[in-house]
């Protein structure tokens, strides 16, 4: 089997726009060196549109329950019946009835939930575009830095060895802003869409000779400018995908990725992450988007247990099933302790339902943190409360935890990168919440354990 180096892969990245030397991508790929078989990796799941976190994690008793029901007379989660929230242990909170897979992971101690995450008050915005830009750049209030926070993390960790063929992966049509500035990021939505070669056959009774599409493209991109290098890079990526055969994959038993309905694409994309993670190709970060959360109307009545009638619950069920399958798949391969997965959205929704039985743009929102090393089965942070004087601008769940605190703990405590000043410039990290067993930045000081 011929070998392929990371430099050759960089040349094959669809984002490669600079002149890169080295040999042309080989036709066969090798597995990464043994040092990458034990490296930790991070999966960043972004819920675009602003998920209604208050109907994902809601108060089921205590002082906030009455306010929750009052503000949401139609869409609140019930405490009995088919749409009853799933209790989160010995707390005042429950998980949406549709999130059974997430609830199971929480009960197993693998899923943690952080209350009230968002921006500092001075940078709070209810604009989708601004909020996503600020979060993915990692610089609330500014989007001018020119790189994404994940790209800066990878840069701060230093030179990635040649054995890491796919250090970063975006399972989407386009790379997210969080990886802006990273040229060795593989962007791949569906490996089944790559068909590099034409078939033999006859056309109008005349023989048609097999013609390699990639060969034709290479003939088109023989120059030395950025455009030609980008074109050649795209061809190399096609060959890499074709050679690795990553379109054919069998998940581990019990890893039931959604294959129909609203989350079918999400299931296939998460399956691709598991596939590449298992191959030992040096994966360090992977990003995954799941949109459709801008629920201004007909979010779903609180009595609708039929997922076909409850659009919010239906979408959440797909997310829950996908994350449960991904964790199960990786755990079967012994990779669950190497992965931390964070679920994030640009903001939450208003506490009060609107006249269309939906919710409008808000502020504070839960973040989900999943992994074998995560101190799951717990709620972290502070829920700001739903009573008089507790809502931000009398409208929103308050943002009580800077989202960068959660991500900083993952970057330092799981990915082993202490250079948070480069990853989140201008942020004064106050220390870990305790999501992971110890933080090297506070090894001799603060540790919530």
N, C-alpha and C positions, 0 to 999 in steps of 0.2 A: 504493500500500500504506500503510495507516495504521500509526502507530508506537506502540510500547509502551515505557514507561520501566521502570527497575528498581523504582521506587516502586510502580508498578502491579503488577509481579510480586510484590513483597513482600505486597501485599494478596491475591495469589493463592496464597500459600504455604499448604500444609496445616497448617503449624505456627503460623500467624499468629494470635495471641490478644490483640493489643492494637489499640486504635482507631487506624486509619491513614486519613489523608485522601487526596485525589487523585481523579483520574478513574477510572471503571470500566475494567476491562481491555478493551482493544480486541480486535477479532476477527482481527487479523493481527499477526504479530510481525516485527520487523526484526532484522537481524543487528547484532551489537555494533559499536562504533566500531573503527577500525583499531588503536587502542592495545591492544585485547584480542586481536588476531590473533597477537600475539607474546608474550603473557603465559605464564609457566610455571604448571603445575598439578601437583597431587599426587593420587595414587590410593592409598587405604589399604585393603588387603585383609586382613580379619580372619578367621582360621581358628578358629572357636569350637569348644571342646571339648578343646583342648590337643593339638596334633599331636605325634606321635612323631618329633621331629626327628632322633633318632639313627638311624632307619631311612629318613630322607630324605637325610641326609648322614652317612655312616658311614666309619670307618677301613677301608681296604682293605689296608693293610700297616703296617709300623712297629710300635712297642711296644704300641699299643692294640688291634691286631687280635686278638690271642689272648684278651685280656680281653673283647672284644666278643663273640666266638664262645662263650666260656665262659658269659657272663651270658645269652646268647640262643641256646641250643642249637638251637631250632627256627625262630625267626623272623628270624635274622640274614640279611643279604644276602650272597649268594655272590660269589666272585671269578671264577668261570667259569660258562659255560652261559647259559641264557635269563634267569636272574634275577641275573646278575652286575651289581654296581654299575658305573655309568658313570664312568670315571676323570675327576677334575677336574684336568687338566693335570699338572704336575710337583709333585704333593702326595701326601700319604698318604691322601687321602680320595676318596670316590666318591659319586655321586648315585644315588638309587633308579632301578632299571632302567625304571620306568614313566614317569619324568620326562624323556622324550626332548626335548620342546620346550624345557624349561628348560635342559637340557644343551646344546642348540644355541645358545641365547642366551648361555650362559656362554662357550662356545667363540668366539662372535662378540665377546666383550668387553662385552656389554650387561648381564650379570647378575653381581652380587657377592653373596657369602654372608658373613654375620657370625656367627662362632662364639659359643656360650655367652652369649646375651643373656638378660636377666631382671631381677629386682629386686635391690637391695642385700640383703645377708644378713639384716639386721634386719627387712626387710619381706617376706621370702619367705613365700608362702602356697601351699597346694595346693588351695585352694577355688576352683572355677570362678568363682563369683559375686564373691568378693573380688578375685581376680586381674584379672578383666575390669574391674571397677569401678576398681581402682587404675590400671590401664594407660590406660583411656579417659579418666579424669579427669586423668591425667598426674601423679598425686600418690601414689606408693607409700606404703602404710600408712594412707591417709586417702581417704575418698570424700565428704567434707563440703563441698568447695569450691563446689559448685553449678553449675559449668560444666565442659564437656569441653575437652581440650587443643586440639582443632582449632577449636572455637568461640573460644577465647582467642587463637589465632593470627590468625584472621580479624579479631577485634576489634583486635588490636595493630597490624594493617596499616593501620588507619584506614578512612575512609569509602570504600565501594566505589562507583565511578561509576555513574550511571544506565545507562550502556551495558552494564553487566554484568547481564544478565537472569537468569542462573543461576550465581551465584558458588559455590554449594555444592549438591551432589547426593548423596542417599543412595539407592542402588539397593536398596531393601528395603521391607518392609511398614511398618517403623518406623525413625525416626532413631536412630542409635547414640548412646551416652553421650558419645562423643568430640565430638559436635556439640551437646551439651546447652547450651541457652542461646542458640542461634542461630536467630532467627526467620525468616530469609530462606532457609532450607534447603529445597530441593525434595525431597520424599520420593516416589519413584516406583519401583514394583516392575516392573510390566508395562504399557506403554502400550496394549497390545491389550485390556486390561480396561476401558478408558475408552470407554463408549458413551453419549454425552450426549443423543442424540436418539432418540425412538421412531420407528417406521416407519408409513407410511400403510398402510391396508388395511381389511379388513372383519371385523367380529366379529358372528357370528350373523346374517349377512346385512345388517347395518347398517354404514354408512360410519364409519370411525374416522379422525378428523382428526389430522394430525401435531401432536403436542404436545411442545414442547421440555422435556426433563427439567430442564435448567438453569434455564429460566424459572420452572418450578414451584418449584424449590428457592430461587430468589431471592425468590419471594413468601413463602416460609416464614421467610427470614432477613432481615428488614427492620429489625430493632432495632439498638440502638447498644451493646449489652453485648458481653462477650467471646465468648459463645456464638454470637451472630449474626454477629459479625465472622469467627469461625472458620468458620462454615458458608458465608458468602459467599466466604471465601478458598478453601475447598475447591472451590466451583463455578468460581471463576476459574482454579484450577489445571487442572481438567478442560478448560475452554475453551482454555487455553494449549496443553495436550498435543494437543488435537484440532486446533487451528489449525496448530501446527508440523508435524503429520503425522509425528511421530517413531516411530510404530509401523511405518512402512515404510522400510526401510533396506537398502542393499546394501553389504556390506563390500568392502574392496579385494581384488583377486585374491591368493590365498595365505593370506588370513586365515580360517582354517577353525575357526570357533567350534563347540564341541560342540553338537549338536542332538538327541542321543539319550542315554539312559543317565543315570547319577547326576549328571552335570555339565551337563545340558541347560539347566536354569534358570540356572546360573552363566554359561553361554555367552551366553544371551540378555541377561543383566544387564550383562555386560562389553561386549557389542555396543551396548547403550544408552549406556554411558559414551563409547565411541568416537564414536557418532552425535552426541551433544551436544557433545563436545569439538571435533569438526570444524565445527560450525555457528558457532563464534566467538561464543558467548553469554556469555563472561566466566567460564567455569568455572575455579575456583581449587582446589577440593578435591572429591573424590568418594570415597565409601565403599562398600565391597562386603563382604558377609559370606558365608562358606562353612563351614557347620557339619558335624557328624558325625564329629569326630575323637576322641571319647572312647572309645577302643578297648580296653576292659577284657577283651575276649575275642575269640577267633578273628580276630585282627588280620590274619593272613595268613601262611601257612607260607613260609619262605624259598625253598622249591623251587617254589612255585606261580607259574608264568609266565602262566597263564590269568587275565586280569583279572576274569573273571566269578567266579572262585573266591577271589580275593585282594582282600578289601574295602578294605584300606588302599591297595594299589597301584592299584586301580580309581579310588578317589577322588583319589589323587595324580595319576594320568594325566589326569583331567579338569581339575584345577587347572593342570597343566603345559600342556595343549593350549589352555586358555582364555587364559593369560597370553601364550603364544606368538602366538595369534591377535590379541590386543589390541595387542601391540607391532607386529606386522606391519601391522595395519590403520592404526595411527597413523603408522608410518614411511612408508607409501605416501602419506600426506597431508603429510609433512614435519613431523609433530608429535612425533616421538620424542625430539627434543632438549628439548622443552618439558615432557615428562612425566618424573616420577620416581614409581615405584610401589614400595611397601613391603608385604611379606607378613609378618604378625605373628600370634602365637597367645599365649594367656595363660600357658602354661607348656609344658615338655616332659613326657616320661614317665620313669618309673623305668628305670634301666639294665637291671635284671633282668626278664626276662619272667615273667609269673605262671603259675599252674597251668592257666589257661584259654587259654594261648598268646596272651595279650594283654599290655598294659602299663598300669600304674597311674600316678596323677598324680605328676609330678616337678617339675623346676625349669628349669635352663638349656636353651636352645633356639636354633636358628639363626633369623636374620631374613634375608629375601631382599630385595635392593634392585635394581630394574630400571629402565633408562632409557637414552636416547641419550647423556647426559652422564656416566653412571655409569662409574667405572673398574672395569669388570667383568672377568670371567675371573680373579678373585682371591678368596682367602679372607682375611677380616679378623678381628681380635680374636684371642682365645686359647682353644683347646680345652683344657679343664681336665684331661683325661686320665681313663682308666678303671681305672687300677691301684689297688693298696692305698693308702688314705689320700688319694686324689684325689677321691673322690665326696663330694658334699654329703650329710651325715648318713649316709654309707656307702650311699646309695641313688640319688642323682641326678647327672646331669651338672652340674657346677658352673656357677653364673652368674658369668661373668667380665667382662661388659660390660653396664653399665646400659642398658636399652632406650632411655632418654631420650637417650643419647649419639648413637645412630643417628638418631633423629627430630630431634634438635637440629641435626645436620649438614644434614639435608634442609631444615628450616625456614630456617636461616640461609644455607646455601650454594646452595640451589636456589630457594626461595621468596623469598629476600631479606629475611627478617625478623630483625633482630638482637636483638629484644626477647625473648630467651629467658627472662628473669626473669618475664615475664608468662605465657608459654606453659607453662613448667614451674617454678612457684614453688618455691623452696627447693633447686633443683638447681644445683650448681656445675659447669657445663660444662667439662670438662677439655680441650676442643679436638677437632678432627675426627679421624676414623680414616683419612681419605684416600679416602672413597667418591666424592667429587666433586672436580673440579679447582680446589682452593682454597676457602677459607672467608673471607668478608669480615671476620669477627671476628678472624681471625688473618692478615690480609693482610700485615702487617709482622712477623709472628712465625712461629709454628709452622705448617708445611705439610708433611705427610708426603711430598709429591712430591719 
